[in-house]
Amino acid sequence: MIEYFKLILPRIQEFKISFDLKNIIVNQPFAFIDSNERKQNLIFKKNGELIVSTNGKVTMGKWELLTKANSFILDINGEKLLYQIVIADIGIVVLKINRDDNDIFVLINENLIQSFDIETNILKYLFKSLNWVTVKLQNGEELIILKKTRDEFIGTIGQYVFYKGYPAPDGCYNSKVSGVIYYVVECKIIRKSIIEEVTTYEGKMLRIEKFFNNLDDRIGKGDLIRSANGDIVLDGSYHTKNGVYTTRNGVIQ
């Protein structure tokens, strides 16, 4: 799980999920998995005491929140460490030793997330906090798109995308419902397109892949034009009821 968070944190830190950490954690049943793969339960008391339970065995520790430094001191089993607060959400708190270190410390609120299973619990909860949307793909899988705001268009250039729970590999992803094709590089949408079929006055059917932003999806310069079977069409001009398209090497000029 820790390796997974190391992988996704660079993609989600810019969303700045942050609430008043003190109000989030006090008297809430948080838990984490230690280096020995054991679950430890934590209860943060308002007076700074920390109750640590491992398989029912209780030890006492301390905690201190340094608000101005955006940091958090944990004293567990005599080991005192200073953590930087990366994510502070009522369901998940993510800390790390310092700004440059990859030593991640993940706490989950067991009232909201029932287990440490990444795909079925933590991932869905986390992405829900990030205004996530699910796009069903033609191959039967799902693409998760992270919107920066609730009102942002789905598929806005620059949005982060995840596939099978992980940062999406470079490639094209075809929406089953809308038909939109998302082009992804380094886990971000770099462009999107949709296929439109048009017929020339001579009765020849053409397939045009038109690239668009959120405001304009008209066929235009730079779009790709193919024959019905997907072959590149001959250079020239093609007259349709929607307009005349001049192409060179399969690209509309």
Beta strands, then each sheet from edge to edge (+ up, - down):
strand 1: 30-33
strand 2: 39-44
strand 3: 49-54
strand 4: 57-66
strand 5: 71-76
strand 6: 79-88
strand 7: 92-96
strand 8: 104-109
strand 9: 132-136
strand 10: 142-146
strand 11: 160-163
strand 12: 166-167
strand 13: 171-174
strand 14: 181-185
strand 15: 188-199
strand 16: 205-211
strand 17: 224-227
strand 18: 236-240
strand 19: 243-248
strand 20: 251-252
sheet 1: 1+ 2- 3+ 4- 5+ 6- 7+ 8- 1+
sheet 2: 9+ 10- 11+ 12-
sheet 3: 13+ 14- 15+ 16- 17+
sheet 4: 18+ 19- 20+
end
